[in-house]
Amino acid sequence: MPRAAYTLELELEYNTWTDVTADWHTPTPLIVERGAEPGERVAGVGRMAFALYNPDGRYTPGHANATPGFEAGIGVRLQASDGESMRPLFTGRLAALNAAPGKTPTHVALVCEDEMAALARATVGAFPLLLDAQPGDLAACAARARCAARGMCERGGLLHRRRRDAHVP
């Protein structure tokens, strides 16, 4: 029976995954909590906790040797390979790390959450009734509602951040 090979990756740049398996601090237990248990109808938040070697400060935000792009909110992915195919075991975002800015611990503990965490924090309001709407109309309505909640407005087909003193029609 083939043994699984695990790969740990960080999304340090948009849409570019960087393999950090060599920096994985394996003496610290890897803990993966699934968001959905067998028989549940609604998934909860999935979490993964692990540690990375950090002797030179590369995983300490604010350190002189900090890895560019390493900060809370970046993508984190754990995959397993059987030699023929890769299977994702966890995909989420870095939620917390225990390294104090400027300090250099020998390893840094990380906690990640899957996308259900973002959904759990989202505020869902009433959606307007749309009659005879096309799929594009629904997407545009949802985008306008989301942007309005973030203080954005649409001008000339482009989204702009609203100024507090600006008049918005």
N, C-alpha and C positions, 0 to 999 in steps of 0.2 A: 504494500500500500504506500503510495507516495506521501511524503511529508509536505505540509503546507509551508510556504515561504511568505512571510508577512512584510508589507511595505507600508511605511508611514510617510505621508506627504503633507506639505503645507502649501497653501496658495499665496505665496509671497507677492506675486504680481497677478494682475487680472488674467484669469483663464490660463495660468501657467502653474503647474504643480511641480514642487521641488521635493525630491526624495531626501528625507532626513532620518531614514532608518538607521544610519551609522551613528547618529547622535541619540538614539533612543536609550534611555536609562533603564535597562531591563531588570535590575534588582528591585525597582519600584513596581508594584503590581499594576498591570493594565486592568482597568475596570470598565466594562461596557454594560450600560443599563439600557435595555431595549425599551422603546416607548410603547410598544404594543405587546401584550401578553396573550397567549393562546386563549381564544374565546372572547376576548374583549372586542367591542364594536367600535370604540373610539381610541385612537392612539394618544398617548401622553407624550411628554418630553423625553427624548432619549439623550443619554449623557455618556461621555467617555472621559476617563481620567488616566493620565500617564505622566511620565517625566522625561525630560531631555537633559543630556549632559550639557553643562554650561560653565566649564572651567575658565573660559576666556571672556565671558559676558555676552556671547553672541545671541543669547535668548533673553537678554535683559534690556527692555526698552529704556532708552536714555543713556545706556553705556556707550563708551567710545567704540567698542567692537560690535555693537548691536547689528544684527542682520537686517539689512534694509527691508521694510515691509512687514517685519514681525511685530504684531500688535494685536490687541483684542479685536475680534471680529473677522480675522482672516479665516479662510477655509481650511479645514483639517479633514484628512481622509485616511482611513485604514483599509488596506486591501489584502486579500489572501490569494496566493497563486498555487495551483497544483502542478505547475510546469507547462500546462497547456492554455489555461485561461485565468484571468484575474477576476476576482469577485469582491465587490465592495462589502465590507463588514460594518463600516460606520462612515458617514459623511455629515459634517456639520461645521460649526464655527467656534473659534476659540472664545470662550466666555470669560475665563479668569486664569490668571497666572500668579504665582506667589513670589515672584522676584521683585524686590524693591528697586525703584529706578536708581541707577548708579551703583548698586551693590553687585557682587559677583558670587552667588552661591555655586557650589560644585554641580548642582543639578536644580532644575526649575520644574515644579509641579504644574501641570496644565489641566484645566477642566474645559471640556467642549460640550456644546449642546447642538442637537439637530434642528432642522427648520421648524419643528413643532413649537420650539421655544419662542420663535418670532411670532408665530401665529397665536400662541397663548397670550403674548403681550399686546397684540393688536386690538384696537377698539373697533368693534363692528357696530355700525349704526344702521338706520333704516335705508333701504335701497328704493329709489323711486320706481313707480310702476311705469313701464314703457310698453306702449301698444304698437304693433306693427314695426318692431325694431329688428334691425339686422345685427349679426354678431359684432360687426365693427362699431355699431352704435352703443352696444353694451360695454365694449372695451373702453370706448371713449368716455362714457359716463362714469365708469369705475375709475379711470385715470383722473378725471376731473375731481371726483370726490376725494381721492387719495391725495392729490396735489393740494386741494383746498385745505385739507387737514394738516398739511405740512407747510402751509403759508405760501403756496405757489399759485400762480394764475396763468392763464393762456392768453397770449397776445400774438396774433398773426400765425397761429398754428404752432408756436414755440412756447415752452414753459419757462417762466421767469419767477425768481423769488420776489415775493411782495415786500415792498418797503412799508414800514409801519405808517408813514405819513402819506403814502401814495393813494390816490383815488382809484378804486377798482370798480369798473362798471358792472 
